[in-house]
Structure formats: C-alpha cells, structure tokens
Amino acid sequence: MDNRLKERGYAPKVWAEFQQSMSASRQQDLKRFYQAGFGYMDQKLNDAPCLAIDIETTGLNPEQDKIVSVGLVEFDSSRVYLKTAKHWLVNPGELSDTSIVVHGITHSDVSSAPTIDSIMPELLDAMAGRLCVVHYRAMEREFFRKLGFALWSQPWLFPVIDTFALEASCLTHSQRWFNRLLGKPLPSLRLPDTRIRYHLPEYENHNALVDAIATAELLQAQMQKWRLGDRCVKELCQ
C-alpha cells in the first residue's frame, strides 16, 4: 500500500484505501489515529480543522538521521490557537556538530529528553482527525514514514497540505506567460522568504514550534491572497 500511494500520486481514493487498511493495525495508538479518519478531505479548506507541524532532525537523510524535536499548533482560516501548541525535545541517541549549529539543540538539551516512541501516543492523539500542514512535505513525510517502520514495522503516512508546494503552484500559475516561456525561475520558496512576500513578521528559524506557527500563518495568508478557502481539501492535499 505504501508503494501504491507513491505510484498513484497520493490520490484521495488511495488515501481512503490506505486509511481503511491501517485502521486494522494491532498498535492501539496508531489504530486510533487512523480510525479518526481523513474526513477533512471532503471539506472546504475554510472549514477544515488544521494542525501545522514541523520537525527538527539530526540531518537531512531519513535513512540514517533522527528526529530531535517536534512542534505543532492547531489553527483554522482565521486564528492560530496558541493554547494548543505543543513542543517536544526528543533524545535521538546522538547529535552531529552540524545539526547543533543549525537548530541550536545541544547534547545537554536532549540528555534527559524522552525518546521518540514515548511521545508518540500524545503526538498521535493531537494529530488524529486533523488536516496536517507542513512546509516542504519531503522532510516530514519521509521522516515520519521511516519512523513508522522503525516503531511499528509499517509506514506512518497521512495527507498533508504543503505550503511550499502550494506557493510554487500559485506563483507558477500567476506568472506572465512570457516569464514561463523564458523559464524564469521562481523566487525562493524557503519558509522565511515566502513569509516576507506576504508581509508576515520575521521569526526565529529552525525551532520546530516557531516554524509550525509560521507555517500556520503562511497558509492563512495564502488562503486570503489566492482565494483558496472555498477549495476542497482533497484538491490541495498531497
């Protein structure tokens, strides 16, 4: 089923089949997550219960690197619900000097932190039944997929709205035809640079919770500028 999702481009029908198959999982926390379903797929984006999520890792390779922090926050088209915000530091076993420079999380920070498996029940419950929003899905999706295999010997996958991909699509369609013909490159799609185009405030980078809040605000701005609120979620999910 993991391969079918990839081969068929994460189509809504395949997501429904995947959710149904995973609802029979023997792992109770995972089972509850999938039994909550992906009902938001048939809602308008304005009406969908959203949850922005971000991770920091020990590196960029999900085959060998580990998650070191997770941040999330609930939001909708008009509000970010900061009282729902959650942030976990996770002990990955080892930290590289390079990753410490990027996100500032040190060995002493994680020495007494929980392992990823111990936070999963709370994380799964927070995410269940909510439309997850990320910036650059290749990061979260691959790390979560590999985490599923490590913890449960099966993939952990779910639909997401990717503000990175959404920005690329909106900018591409809004470019003048001669710019597209000349192959004029798109501007930077990095989260801080994209937020600047929407006149959103500058935040600290590479903090999982701050980046989750920044992603939530970005989708709200994209919804307003590109009039996405009345679009069906399944048209925007990947």
C-alpha positions as a Python dict, from the first residue, in 0.01 Angstrom:
ca = {
    (1, 'M'): (0, 0, 0),
    (2, 'D'): (293, 235, 71),
    (3, 'N'): (413, 184, -288),
    (4, 'R'): (63, 232, -427),
    (5, 'L'): (39, 571, -258),
    (6, 'K'): (366, 675, -421),
    (7, 'E'): (286, 532, -763),
    (8, 'R'): (-60, 687, -781),
    (9, 'G'): (40, 1026, -651),
    (10, 'Y'): (-136, 1015, -313),
    (11, 'A'): (-479, 1038, -478),
    (12, 'P'): (-783, 1078, -246),
    (13, 'K'): (-918, 733, -335),
    (14, 'V'): (-586, 570, -248),
    (15, 'W'): (-569, 766, 79),
    (16, 'A'): (-912, 626, 169),
    (17, 'E'): (-795, 272, 95),
    (18, 'F'): (-479, 326, 297),
    (19, 'Q'): (-668, 468, 595),
    (20, 'Q'): (-908, 175, 593),
    (21, 'S'): (-629, -80, 582),
    (22, 'M'): (-432, 92, 861),
    (23, 'S'): (-740, 113, 1085),
    (24, 'A'): (-690, -258, 1149),
    (25, 'S'): (-344, -201, 1299),
    (26, 'R'): (-267, -401, 1612),
    (27, 'Q'): (-86, -99, 1758),
    (28, 'Q'): (-361, 76, 1955),
    (29, 'D'): (-228, 434, 1934),
    (30, 'L'): (-178, 402, 1560),
    (31, 'K'): (-516, 235, 1522),
    (32, 'R'): (-693, 528, 1695),
    (33, 'F'): (-508, 773, 1470),
    (34, 'Y'): (-631, 605, 1152),
    (35, 'Q'): (-980, 533, 1285),
    (36, 'A'): (-1022, 908, 1335),
    (37, 'G'): (-1012, 914, 956),
    (38, 'F'): (-940, 1171, 689),
    (39, 'G'): (-1290, 1321, 679),
    (40, 'Y'): (-1145, 1669, 628),
    (41, 'M'): (-1059, 1565, 271),
    (42, 'D'): (-1419, 1637, 164),
    (43, 'Q'): (-1442, 1970, 345),
    (44, 'K'): (-1373, 2318, 218),
    (45, 'L'): (-1036, 2443, 337),
    (46, 'N'): (-1214, 2720, 530),
    (47, 'D'): (-1396, 2456, 735),
    (48, 'A'): (-1117, 2203, 789),
    (49, 'P'): (-962, 2155, 1136),
    (50, 'C'): (-595, 2223, 1066),
    (51, 'L'): (-276, 2139, 1251),
    (52, 'A'): (62, 2282, 1149),
    (53, 'I'): (354, 2055, 1231),
    (54, 'D'): (731, 2086, 1199),
    (55, 'I'): (1030, 1875, 1297),
    (56, 'E'): (1399, 1934, 1354),
    (57, 'T'): (1637, 1648, 1282),
    (58, 'T'): (1999, 1542, 1321),
    (59, 'G'): (2043, 1572, 943),
    (60, 'L'): (1860, 1559, 612),
    (61, 'N'): (1878, 1186, 539),
    (62, 'P'): (1576, 997, 680),
    (63, 'E'): (1758, 669, 622),
    (64, 'Q'): (2013, 748, 891),
    (65, 'D'): (1916, 1070, 1070),
    (66, 'K'): (1669, 1106, 1358),
    (67, 'I'): (1404, 1349, 1478),
    (68, 'V'): (1526, 1573, 1759),
    (69, 'S'): (1222, 1796, 1814),
    (70, 'V'): (857, 1822, 1712),
    (71, 'G'): (631, 2126, 1725),
    (72, 'L'): (264, 2163, 1639),
    (73, 'V'): (-27, 2402, 1675),
    (74, 'E'): (-395, 2395, 1579),
    (75, 'F'): (-539, 2666, 1355),
    (76, 'D'): (-816, 2749, 1112),
    (77, 'S'): (-865, 3007, 839),
    (78, 'S'): (-875, 3299, 1081),
    (79, 'R'): (-699, 3203, 1405),
    (80, 'V'): (-392, 3023, 1536),
    (81, 'Y'): (-481, 2860, 1867),
    (82, 'L'): (-163, 2911, 2063),
    (83, 'K'): (-305, 2741, 2373),
    (84, 'T'): (-297, 2414, 2175),
    (85, 'A'): (74, 2448, 2090),
    (86, 'K'): (297, 2157, 2184),
    (87, 'H'): (673, 2119, 2161),
    (88, 'W'): (880, 1813, 2238),
    (89, 'L'): (1255, 1773, 2255),
    (90, 'V'): (1348, 1416, 2167),
    (91, 'N'): (1662, 1222, 2255),
    (92, 'P'): (1788, 1082, 1922),
    (93, 'G'): (2082, 899, 2076),
    (94, 'E'): (2345, 1112, 1903),
    (95, 'L'): (2372, 1466, 1771),
    (96, 'S'): (2606, 1581, 1498),
    (97, 'D'): (2801, 1904, 1527),
    (98, 'T'): (2637, 2019, 1205),
    (99, 'S'): (2283, 1975, 1336),
    (100, 'I'): (2367, 2159, 1659),
    (101, 'V'): (2478, 2460, 1455),
    (102, 'V'): (2153, 2455, 1253),
    (103, 'H'): (1889, 2421, 1525),
    (104, 'G'): (2086, 2501, 1841),
    (105, 'I'): (1969, 2188, 2026),
    (106, 'T'): (2264, 2051, 2223),
    (107, 'H'): (2356, 1723, 2388),
    (108, 'S'): (2267, 1864, 2729),
    (109, 'D'): (1925, 1971, 2597),
    (110, 'V'): (1833, 1617, 2494),
    (111, 'S'): (2022, 1414, 2753),
    (112, 'S'): (1712, 1388, 2974),
    (113, 'A'): (1456, 1423, 2694),
    (114, 'P'): (1216, 1137, 2614),
    (115, 'T'): (1273, 904, 2323),
    (116, 'I'): (1050, 940, 2018),
    (117, 'D'): (847, 628, 2096),
    (118, 'S'): (744, 763, 2437),
    (119, 'I'): (589, 1081, 2294),
    (120, 'M'): (403, 903, 2012),
    (121, 'P'): (74, 839, 2198),
    (122, 'E'): (35, 1211, 2275),
    (123, 'L'): (153, 1313, 1929),
    (124, 'L'): (-86, 1075, 1752),
    (125, 'D'): (-380, 1191, 1964),
    (126, 'A'): (-300, 1557, 1888),
    (127, 'M'): (-288, 1488, 1513),
    (128, 'A'): (-584, 1250, 1484),
    (129, 'G'): (-867, 1379, 1265),
    (130, 'R'): (-686, 1700, 1174),
    (131, 'L'): (-554, 1819, 840),
    (132, 'C'): (-177, 1840, 878),
    (133, 'V'): (1, 2136, 720),
    (134, 'V'): (377, 2141, 663),
    (135, 'H'): (629, 2347, 470),
    (136, 'Y'): (818, 2117, 233),
    (137, 'R'): (650, 1781, 277),
    (138, 'A'): (952, 1577, 163),
    (139, 'M'): (1106, 1639, 504),
    (140, 'E'): (820, 1548, 738),
    (141, 'R'): (674, 1280, 514),
    (142, 'E'): (992, 1078, 473),
    (143, 'F'): (1099, 1106, 836),
    (144, 'F'): (751, 1005, 958),
    (145, 'R'): (728, 723, 705),
    (146, 'K'): (1061, 581, 819),
    (147, 'L'): (965, 634, 1183),
    (148, 'G'): (659, 417, 1125),
    (149, 'F'): (875, 132, 1004),
    (150, 'A'): (1113, 175, 1298),
    (151, 'L'): (835, 173, 1559),
    (152, 'W'): (563, -47, 1409),
    (153, 'S'): (715, -216, 1103),
    (154, 'Q'): (470, -29, 880),
    (155, 'P'): (465, 317, 721),
    (156, 'W'): (316, 615, 902),
    (157, 'L'): (158, 824, 629),
    (158, 'F'): (-128, 1074, 607),
    (159, 'P'): (-244, 1353, 371),
    (160, 'V'): (-83, 1694, 409),
    (161, 'I'): (-111, 2040, 264),
    (162, 'D'): (237, 2158, 176),
    (163, 'T'): (269, 2539, 184),
    (164, 'F'): (598, 2509, -11),
    (165, 'A'): (432, 2321, -299),
    (166, 'L'): (123, 2543, -276),
    (167, 'E'): (336, 2855, -313),
    (168, 'A'): (520, 2708, -612),
    (169, 'S'): (189, 2622, -780),
    (170, 'C'): (29, 2961, -715),
    (171, 'L'): (334, 3154, -834),
    (172, 'T'): (368, 2939, -1145),
    (173, 'H'): (6, 2997, -1243),
    (174, 'S'): (30, 3370, -1174),
    (175, 'Q'): (349, 3427, -1376),
    (176, 'R'): (307, 3611, -1703),
    (177, 'W'): (314, 3376, -1998),
    (178, 'F'): (642, 3516, -2133),
    (179, 'N'): (816, 3458, -1799),
    (180, 'R'): (704, 3095, -1812),
    (181, 'L'): (813, 3072, -2176),
    (182, 'L'): (1158, 3207, -2088),
    (183, 'G'): (1183, 2968, -1795),
    (184, 'K'): (1222, 3248, -1543),
    (185, 'P'): (1289, 3081, -1206),
    (186, 'L'): (1053, 3119, -915),
    (187, 'P'): (1170, 3323, -616),
    (188, 'S'): (1292, 3145, -305),
    (189, 'L'): (1031, 2914, -152),
    (190, 'R'): (1206, 2883, 185),
    (191, 'L'): (969, 2949, 473),
    (192, 'P'): (1126, 3282, 587),
    (193, 'D'): (1150, 3415, 230),
    (194, 'T'): (796, 3311, 145),
    (195, 'R'): (661, 3480, 458),
    (196, 'I'): (832, 3805, 356),
    (197, 'R'): (628, 3811, 33),
    (198, 'Y'): (311, 3810, 245),
    (199, 'H'): (446, 4079, 481),
    (200, 'L'): (445, 3837, 773),
    (201, 'P'): (683, 3906, 1063),
    (202, 'E'): (1029, 3752, 1082),
    (203, 'Y'): (1062, 3471, 1333),
    (204, 'E'): (1347, 3261, 1468),
    (205, 'N'): (1433, 2980, 1223),
    (206, 'H'): (1486, 2611, 1298),
    (207, 'N'): (1272, 2593, 1609),
    (208, 'A'): (1006, 2329, 1550),
    (209, 'L'): (725, 2508, 1735),
    (210, 'V'): (806, 2851, 1593),
    (211, 'D'): (823, 2705, 1241),
    (212, 'A'): (488, 2530, 1294),
    (213, 'I'): (328, 2862, 1394),
    (214, 'A'): (499, 3032, 1099),
    (215, 'T'): (360, 2766, 863),
    (216, 'A'): (7, 2808, 1001),
    (217, 'E'): (22, 3185, 947),
    (218, 'L'): (160, 3134, 597),
    (219, 'L'): (-129, 2910, 492),
    (220, 'Q'): (-376, 3164, 628),
    (221, 'A'): (-207, 3433, 415),
    (222, 'Q'): (-203, 3207, 108),
    (223, 'M'): (-572, 3132, 154),
    (224, 'Q'): (-653, 3501, 152),
    (225, 'K'): (-430, 3604, -137),
    (226, 'W'): (-515, 3315, -368),
    (227, 'R'): (-877, 3269, -253),
    (228, 'L'): (-828, 2908, -152),
    (229, 'G'): (-1082, 2893, 130),
    (230, 'D'): (-1364, 2752, -83),
    (231, 'R'): (-1142, 2491, -246),
    (232, 'C'): (-1199, 2131, -143),
    (233, 'V'): (-916, 1999, 74),
    (234, 'K'): (-867, 1691, -144),
    (235, 'E'): (-777, 1920, -436),
    (236, 'L'): (-492, 2069, -233),
    (237, 'C'): (-369, 1768, -34),
    (238, 'Q'): (-76, 1553, -133),
}
